Amino acid sequence: MVTYGLIGVCALVFVLSPVSGLMPPHRSILVQTCAEGIYFARWGVIPVELWHGPLPGSALGLPTGCGVPLHFAKSPFLSVLTALFVHGNWLHLLGNMLFLYVFGAGVEERLGPVRYAAFYLLAGYLATYGFALVNADSTQTLVGASGAIAGVLGAYLYLYPKARVTSIFPFLLFLPLRFPAWLVLGFWFVLQWLAARTGQTGPGVAYVAHIAGFAFGFLCAAAYYRGRPQEPAAVRGRADRERL
């Protein structure tokens, strides 16, 4: 219920945003660029704002002529929440929602909807603040649910390490192959770690947030479920049927 609800809200927010291309077109490229920039600045996270408060409109790096107000009516702390439902483009949205769809339901079944919702939001906050701690002076806008979803992946790795996940890797000629979850998610985590260590960056990519969210999810699940009974057979069966 919560997993599908999160997917639905993220999809709806994106469709209604100026980034989707589905809303009535703007009159010029400048107007479109300004609308997108202001949208991200208003609802996304700017790391430096978490420590020093909202930036003035003139410091947002938007093109001249955007008519940005001097100050946004923005709470940096609450912007972490809103940023979890904002995505930069269709690929960003679909990639995040695919991972949430595949791995979220199993974690939700184990935690229950209320604990799962709280866990998801807390993972998103910790991942975002982890990124902001490493990039304290950054004025680059951070959006997307990947930090929270990384927490879900970490929890899934602890709860269902042997679940079989059907994956498609380009370097294996796009053949669908089944791998245990520990291999798929472990490989994903190593890629994030290597990218963060080598300083790779890109639009919408916050590797440190992925690492922080994943570590939190794994450790949180380990702390809560260590010594507890194994998951019910019905839940294990569902996890064994997960696909990616």
Buried (B, 14 or more C-beta within 10 A) or exposed (E): EBBEEBBEEBBEBBEEBBBBEEEEEBEEEEBBBBBBBBBBBBBBBBBBBBEEEBBEBEBBEBEEEBEBEEEBEBEBEEBBBBBBBBBBBEEBBEBBBBBBBBBBBBBBBBBEEEBBBEBBBBBBBBBBBBBBEBBEEBBBBBBBBBBBBBBBBBBBBBBBBEBBBBBEEEEEEEEEEEBBBBEBBBEBBEEBBEBBEEEEEEEBBBBBBBBBBBBBBBBBBBEBBEEEEEBEEEBBEBBBEBEB
